[in-house]
Amino acid sequence: MAGRIEDYALIGDMQTAALVCRDGTVDWLCLPRFDSHAVFAGLLGTEEHGFWRLGPAHSADAEPPRAVRRGYRGDSLILESEWDTPRGTVRVTDFMPPRDGAPQLVRIVEGVSGRVPMRSALRMRFSYGRVVPWVHKHEGRTVAVAGPDSVWFDTTAETYGKSLTTYADFTVAPGDRIAFTISWQPSHKEPPALPEPEQALEATEEFWREWVEQCTYHGPYREAVVRSLITLKALTYAPTGGIVAAPTTSLPEEIGGVRNWDYRYTWLRDAAITLSSLLRTGYRDEARAWREWLLRAVAGDPESLQIMYGIAGERELGEAELDWLPGYENSAPVRVGNGAAHQLQLDVYGEVTEALHLAHMTGLARNDYASLLQLKLIRYLENHWDQPDEGIWEVRGPRRHFVHSKVMAWVAVDRTIKLIESGDADGPLEKWRELRDDIHRDVCEKGYDKERNTFTQSYGSKELDASLLLIPQMGFLPPDDKRVIGTIEAIQRELSTTDGFILRYPTAGEDAGVDGLEGDEGAFLACSFWMADDLAMIGRVDEARKLFEKLLALRNDLGLLAEEWDPRLKRQVGNFPQAFSHVPLIDTALRLTASGAYGG
């Protein structure tokens, strides 16, 4: 069985990523890209679906020993895990060097004390665990081949095959260093170059050190902010600038439930808010690359903006179920692709425009096509803002007039007006000022419940929605407006868990809820960070800080967050690590730092 979600560490090369469990098992790796088929899919099934375990040897009937200490080497994505055994102490260093040629996963075993028997067990399964590759020797190297893929396994340790698994048994003493590397290559090409693990380690450490040095945030939450920034960088697909929402698919929002989705794509919303966090902490290169990705992705059809694209801008992300995988802790189905790609979500126009606006305000060099795109998006909204849509949470029920969608349509128009007023674009200023006023009036008249003094999830509904917390953050209404304060307090009453975290919206258990799905889910971490932001904005800074620090305590020992927190099971749930959790962590840290609302 796979480990708990929070037992995993992330390593990656800005093109794909692997998850390494505390017992030294790589249970998830897609090659060569984030959205490629998995070579190790044990995370969503069993060991039969692929894994790579490297750690102290143990008896066949015992659980693999778990590392007693682990952490990233400084501000990097280099994982170091240590085991104390009766025979001594051993360290394993795992990393994926930023790619220069074939993608590699490198694991270096180092003896610390005593003499520790070790074992590497490598079981490669292609196509998400369904295909057993042909494993053979080629000029002294081990290679696994199936269809278009080949994975090359290199080590100085002696290896042998047994039960369709490649093993290496060896012993390390103090000062010993034994490296293991897998490299992916298209099967029709020549073998990849022999890896140079020690040089790759040095280069990887230097890459991360230089990247982190660009960070302009030096406040009291720097450790949490830097780790979140590194995670966001790891979720960026370097060749194109696209940013995935998470490197995994189908990690459940409810253990045993059906809310299992593929997040290995670029949501415009998630990528736009990621961009804003990077810009506010000094990272302009990533912002420029994402803007170029956006312009390519929407080229030719900007009015029909999709809510998500492939990491190279692909439009077709057809959804399918992998019925041979039982799912994480039997949470089925396992899905690849995402059928929500063609939903209508009007809020996306606002998030994209806000990101372009922020890039402009922070001095990113002007791009005429970006300004043209912004104007085209507003021309689309002129005729469509008053339509119902599926909303920010991608509901699979009927379309509604979601309040958050209307607010973000207002944001899109407002930021474009500011662009025109700055003299950097031309457009019908008075006409769009009237449009901005019309949207604002419509929301305040139809999306506000006067009796309860709160905005609601959609026009005419009684349900609340945590996305309403963004109303003051987007400048739609000032924080001291009684309707804003009433909404914040209503969400605290009706969408708060027993430990004070925030649900997205009400779910209905065994019945189909507002989202068209059965089952429940955990507290959505982004929403809880939004609540901390709002509390700070309305002057309740001590309460905001306490909530923020409770949220920080939910991170795993490596500073990583999944999408949600299950308050009943007291564990992380959902795809991992999740950009949509780490971005608001950064934003809230910046807000609390600016307000002086931090302890110690």
Steps between C-alpha positions, in 0.01 A plus 500: 500500500618852422589731785286780636501797265701706746765225517621599153777733390514677165801496273498623142682658207243762385368260237372215713504399866525197726350430841729325750348338809657508844601134461713585193247390238438699183130430447427755227695614195379593152757512219597712318238765593264572786208377289674193352408145596636395839798264524437461874127503581505318834353814655167419333520123527740241637864411454392310189442837334859618536729630775865554593597434859847584629576462870632269771441130429213340692334161523236416242220487759586837660401851401781702340667714767418871488764769501535651846621831361447667165511847355596702198861607474475869577268691269496239226301207366771252600355251749715342772361206700678324786437165664641391838525120505646251753804479272555868437368812328454556128396798289326504160505816288228523233473764230421568135755729334359789292486341160781519251429199282323191629283533813668337799412393851817463709527321836831502690550268799755617757627309802502714816594250773531125542441256215142509372356234264295674228264398223381667183180349352400646164176396333427703187151482355407715205161647408389560860596152618334306220801410284792282611803616299768284345795532739843399373867591502654726237875553513500448874200724567149390598226625272122461511317542168132509409360667189634857466666509843827377644635548852870443567622391843862569594691413818837364606324257734447144379141439387284195433148430383232313692120498475503763224693735733861624484682473834832612643617378843805671646652631822624852570761611752598855606613700197352259243291666228310286251284665236192370318347683203211446263485694172215516248556497127275440195550131426599560135793723592855424606555431872516812720841614619638329807395703803748686717319503836745704706532773239122502458458542877734797509330665202153444648597654831649801322186543288272520802734721698517756219123485442408553866741795524260695276226492768419849626302388807697506824220506755426279800342223292793471258550124550139422409495750214826377344393136520171590333683695228732205434192277473338736250820511298504119501146502355609721208563325170824669399485455120173694466439690826174313566427430868325180611250510786664192655727219378248225581166366391213348698623550854155514663331799659324243720671171584300226329295754304455587132632858500823401328630725222805543278684821592804464269386784277516878494188657645497864397368590844766309694778614270388863516500511879834314502635769271381771737683341795819463298484862387451626855808311616737606224466233230447676167651237270224253593239770453632585155511131401142443619374805313659365182345159567159663544524693175591183311232289670211733420629612158244477225198474725536732802126551541452125560735494795534154652532472877803272457746384237777247471842612618600582142163664428312189383122549490369143499529337845247220463411329828529121543495252788779248564301204626806281566610734780306464830577858600671655798366311805231359270378845397370429152476585221851598396466765232739638240415802291239745620153542359461839664734656242213626288278630780395863500660669799471875466724569800802387297478820292545695821793298629686521169439874470607555861825310434571705186420817694738407782774418250450843346500674841820327615693616196499194276587620153191590299368245254263647243331168434434455873319834502309400186401171664372686804279720282364197314411329826297802609317512169401139563385579854288789372263243351544210739556622857131466582484132402497214753818291519659206684693726736841485666448151646414332169163371615357220292144599578296762310647839418420783740557871537793461739579817692875443489488468121323835471744665741794378294333623180488839673872463581579434134319815390643709783863403430456562129361845571813568707715383208325745267519782755877444527531573128631153411190389307205650316138405555145632551570637849156643581321195364707267716462721807126459457550123461703491822222683681234269356679187619556649844135598535382160380711313757396723789131472410476131410787334687444651842265368768385806697334296775819309582738784404711280276575442137398153382649236273273583207209727420190400696674228702538466875832311486825671584828461315852569625591667169296797629797571728677642193254792470710740711831359377405579140386852591136436410397646836711653778582280801299718739178466299234341722416252224861381489520460877163325503617256232821420686310433821237289322769282341664458840166382642383276217809373317747460786612159627533422869868595490436832325587419139275594210299279262447614142121462511245260652510140375220248539656169605324211330283732295610709203580848622525838330802374306313205355713245690440267790728490801676761709846650505751653737562864585639675194830648610497795259166610645642489852790723394248736337318520833824596675553770236152640549527500878819705471332738256210573738733561792478165679874448459562282806228261386648504148847418628376215717311345209801540270731332746250215548509456124880498497488220756307284251799487264691176502850484645637630167268800481265355236122526473240302309175654382292434811506400867268228629394623847359160592803290405748778584694451178565666166283402203486592132772536239847573639676732522242752393584838347159634604598443866854638485409819312261639766750395768746742340238771454381480861857507631563817300180662629565411863859617473390832354249545785748400769264220607745231592619345820841501657 
